[in-house]
Amino acid sequence: MGIVLARIDNRLLHGIVATQWAGRSGAQRIMIIDDGVAGNELTKASMKLARPTGMAISIISEETALINFKSGKYNDHTVFVLAKKPSTLLKLSEAGVKIPELVIGGTVKPTEGDNAIKLSQRAYAWPDDIDNYKKLKAAGTHMYIQYVPADAEISVEPFLK
């Protein structure tokens, strides 16, 4: 089975993700892929507390994610992946992991003078992010911008030109 949904969100697992996106994903497992969080026991423990009931959770580094997917560890799972940056997902994709759907959620608002592109009220992308989104699209990933499931989907296409 593998990944059924991926989400870019600078806060990773938080209330909206746990209560709205996790259920919508239909996944058995939430996977947070972030080197910083994977190496911080306090942050890991707090994210584990936010795990939706009935879902398994993995909080792992990019390297561990690549190893686990390559070894087929999640072949019998449906997985909802959370990452802060599209580069994390691109590494998986380039390693042969299929990412069928990507929702771009909340990202860090840039400071004045940053070279970021505003995708929506809560989502921004930097030029290298746009390049990574283009590569993910070329690999067959369907992607869109949406903060909560009740919001209308915003096409990412105009930003990829």
C-alpha positions in Angstrom: 0.0 0.0 0.0 2.4 2.7 1.2 1.7 6.5 1.2 -1.9 7.5 0.6 -1.5 11.2 1.5 1.3 13.5 2.3 1.1 17.0 3.8 3.5 19.9 4.0 2.9 21.6 7.4 5.5 23.6 9.4 3.8 22.4 12.7 3.7 18.8 11.5 1.2 17.1 13.9 -1.2 19.5 15.5 -5.0 19.8 16.2 -6.2 20.4 12.6 -4.0 17.6 11.3 -5.0 15.2 14.1 -8.7 15.9 14.0 -9.4 16.6 10.3 -6.6 15.4 8.0 -5.8 12.1 9.7 -9.3 10.8 9.3 -9.6 12.2 5.8 -6.4 10.3 4.8 -7.9 6.9 5.7 -4.4 5.9 6.7 -3.5 3.4 9.4 -0.3 5.2 10.3 0.8 8.8 10.7 4.5 9.3 9.8 6.3 12.4 10.7 9.6 12.7 8.8 11.8 15.4 10.3 15.4 15.0 11.4 15.0 17.7 14.2 11.9 16.2 15.7 13.2 12.6 15.4 16.2 13.6 17.4 14.4 15.5 20.1 12.8 13.2 22.7 10.6 15.9 24.3 9.1 17.0 21.0 8.7 13.4 20.0 6.8 12.6 23.2 4.5 15.6 22.8 3.7 14.6 19.2 3.0 11.1 20.2 0.4 12.4 22.6 -1.4 14.2 19.7 -1.7 10.9 17.8 -5.2 10.3 16.7 -6.9 7.3 18.5 -6.6 4.1 16.5 -3.6 5.3 14.4 -0.1 4.1 14.7 2.6 6.8 14.7 6.2 6.9 13.4 8.4 9.9 14.1 11.6 9.3 12.1 14.5 10.9 10.3 14.7 11.2 6.5 17.4 8.5 6.4 15.3 6.1 8.5 12.2 6.8 6.3 14.2 6.0 3.1 15.6 2.8 4.7 12.2 1.7 5.9 10.4 2.4 2.6 13.1 0.7 0.6 13.0 -2.4 2.8 9.2 -2.6 2.3 8.4 -2.0 6.0 5.2 -0.1 5.1 4.0 -2.2 2.2 1.1 -3.6 4.3 0.2 -0.2 5.8 -1.5 2.9 4.5 0.6 5.9 5.6 -0.2 9.6 6.0 3.2 11.4 5.8 3.8 14.8 7.4 6.9 16.9 6.5 7.9 20.5 6.8 9.5 20.9 3.4 8.9 19.4 -0.1 12.5 18.4 -0.3 11.8 15.6 2.2 9.1 14.2 0.0 11.2 14.6 -3.1 14.0 12.4 -1.6 11.4 9.7 -1.0 10.0 10.1 -4.6 13.5 9.9 -6.1 14.1 6.7 -4.1 11.1 5.2 -5.9 8.4 5.8 -3.2 5.1 6.7 -4.8 3.4 9.8 -3.4 0.0 9.9 -5.0 -1.4 13.0 -3.3 0.2 16.0 -1.6 -1.6 18.8 0.2 0.3 21.9 1.0 -1.0 23.2 4.3 0.5 25.8 6.6 4.0 26.9 6.1 6.2 29.5 7.9 5.4 33.1 6.9 8.5 34.8 5.4 10.0 37.8 6.9 10.0 41.1 5.0 12.4 40.9 2.0 12.4 37.1 1.8 12.1 35.7 -1.7 9.1 33.6 -0.8 6.0 33.2 -3.0 2.6 33.4 -1.3 0.5 30.4 -2.3 -2.4 31.1 0.0 -3.3 32.9 3.2 -1.3 30.3 5.2 1.1 28.8 2.7 4.3 30.1 1.2 7.0 28.6 -0.9 10.6 29.5 -1.7 12.1 29.1 -5.2 13.8 25.8 -4.2 10.4 24.6 -2.9 8.8 25.4 -6.3 11.5 23.4 -8.0 10.8 20.5 -5.7 7.1 20.7 -6.3 7.7 20.7 -10.1 9.8 17.5 -9.7 7.1 15.9 -7.6 4.5 16.7 -10.2 6.6 15.3 -12.9 6.8 12.1 -10.8 3.0 11.8 -10.9 2.1 13.4 -7.5 -1.3 15.2 -7.5 -0.9 18.3 -5.4 -2.9 21.2 -4.2 -3.1 23.9 -1.5 -5.6 23.5 1.3 -5.4 24.4 5.0 -8.4 22.4 6.3 -10.5 19.9 4.3 -13.5 22.3 4.4 -11.5 24.9 2.4 -11.7 24.9 -1.3 -8.7 23.3 -3.0 -6.3 25.8 -4.6 -4.4 24.7 -7.6 -0.7 24.8 -7.3 -0.4 24.8 -11.1 -0.1 28.6 -11.6 2.9 28.6 -9.2 4.7 25.9 -11.1 5.0 27.8 -14.4 
